[in-house]
Amino acid sequence: MEENKLIEETKKIFSNEKPFGITATCIRVPTIRSHCESVNIQFKNPITYEKIIELLSNDSNLVIMDDKNIHEFPDTIVSSNNNKVYIGHIRQDFSLPKNKG
């Protein structure tokens, strides 16, 4: 199941952090190049945007494209023809306490 795979991989990436909850929704749609997943992570303790970027940057298979100033985010063109995971649109989940989601 794609959702379980996503949850387990995310836990591996954040292995040095305290436990946190993850909600994953994976919807396969017919596209030529790639697919998209939306992931919500609930941390036990507050975490900063900078810390999240630092942790994600430790994995060579992940590419962070999250420049809100110039509106640079992943799309199907940049993610074509490789197996890297492109991450963007990182933002706070306002349904959770501040800096925990």
C-alpha positions as CSV (number, residue, x, y, z in Angstrom):
1,M,0.0,0.0,0.0
2,E,1.5,3.3,-1.1
3,E,0.4,5.2,2.1
4,N,2.2,2.7,4.3
5,K,5.4,3.0,2.2
6,L,5.2,6.8,2.5
7,I,4.7,6.6,6.3
8,E,7.7,4.3,6.8
9,E,10.0,6.2,4.6
10,T,9.1,9.5,6.4
11,K,9.9,7.9,9.7
12,K,13.3,6.8,8.5
13,I,14.1,10.3,7.3
14,F,13.2,11.8,10.7
15,S,14.8,8.9,12.7
16,N,16.6,11.2,15.2
17,E,13.5,13.1,16.1
18,K,11.0,12.2,18.7
19,P,8.0,10.2,17.5
20,F,5.3,12.0,15.5
21,G,2.0,11.2,13.7
22,I,1.8,11.0,10.0
23,T,-1.3,11.1,7.7
24,A,-0.7,10.1,4.1
25,T,-3.0,10.2,1.1
26,C,-1.8,8.7,-2.1
27,I,-4.0,9.0,-5.2
28,R,-2.8,7.5,-8.4
29,V,-3.9,9.3,-11.5
30,P,-2.8,8.6,-15.1
31,T,0.0,10.9,-15.8
32,I,3.0,10.5,-18.2
33,R,5.7,11.7,-15.8
34,S,5.0,11.4,-12.1
35,H,2.4,11.5,-9.3
36,C,1.8,13.7,-6.3
37,E,1.3,12.9,-2.6
38,S,0.1,15.1,0.2
39,V,1.7,14.4,3.6
40,N,0.7,15.8,7.0
41,I,3.2,15.2,9.8
42,Q,2.3,15.9,13.5
43,F,5.4,16.3,15.7
44,K,5.3,15.7,19.4
45,N,7.4,18.8,20.0
46,P,7.4,22.1,18.1
47,I,9.8,22.1,15.0
48,T,10.9,24.9,12.8
49,Y,10.7,25.2,9.0
50,E,14.5,25.4,9.0
51,K,14.9,22.2,11.0
52,I,12.6,20.3,8.6
53,I,14.7,21.6,5.7
54,E,17.9,20.5,7.4
55,L,16.5,17.0,8.1
56,L,15.2,16.5,4.6
57,S,18.5,17.8,3.1
58,N,20.4,14.8,4.6
59,D,18.9,12.4,2.1
60,S,20.4,12.5,-1.4
61,N,17.2,11.1,-2.9
62,L,15.2,14.1,-1.9
63,V,15.1,17.5,-3.7
64,I,13.7,20.5,-1.9
65,M,12.0,23.0,-4.1
66,D,10.2,25.3,-1.8
67,D,11.0,28.9,-2.7
68,K,7.8,30.8,-2.0
69,N,9.4,34.2,-3.0
70,I,9.8,33.1,-6.7
71,H,7.1,30.5,-6.6
72,E,9.4,27.6,-7.3
73,F,7.8,24.3,-6.4
74,P,8.0,20.8,-7.9
75,D,6.1,19.9,-11.0
76,T,5.9,17.0,-13.4
77,I,8.5,18.5,-15.8
78,V,11.3,18.8,-13.3
79,S,10.6,15.4,-11.8
80,S,10.7,13.6,-15.1
81,N,13.2,10.8,-15.9
82,N,14.6,10.2,-12.5
83,N,13.7,8.5,-9.2
84,K,14.3,11.4,-6.8
85,V,11.5,12.7,-4.6
86,Y,10.7,16.4,-5.0
87,I,9.4,18.2,-2.0
88,G,7.6,21.6,-1.9
89,H,4.8,23.6,-0.5
90,I,6.1,22.9,3.1
91,R,3.8,24.8,5.4
92,Q,2.3,24.8,8.9
93,D,-0.9,22.7,9.4
94,F,-3.0,25.3,11.2
95,S,-5.4,22.5,12.5
96,L,-2.6,21.5,14.9
97,P,-0.9,23.5,17.7
98,K,1.7,26.0,16.5
99,N,4.8,24.4,14.9
100,K,3.7,20.9,15.6
101,G,2.2,20.1,12.1
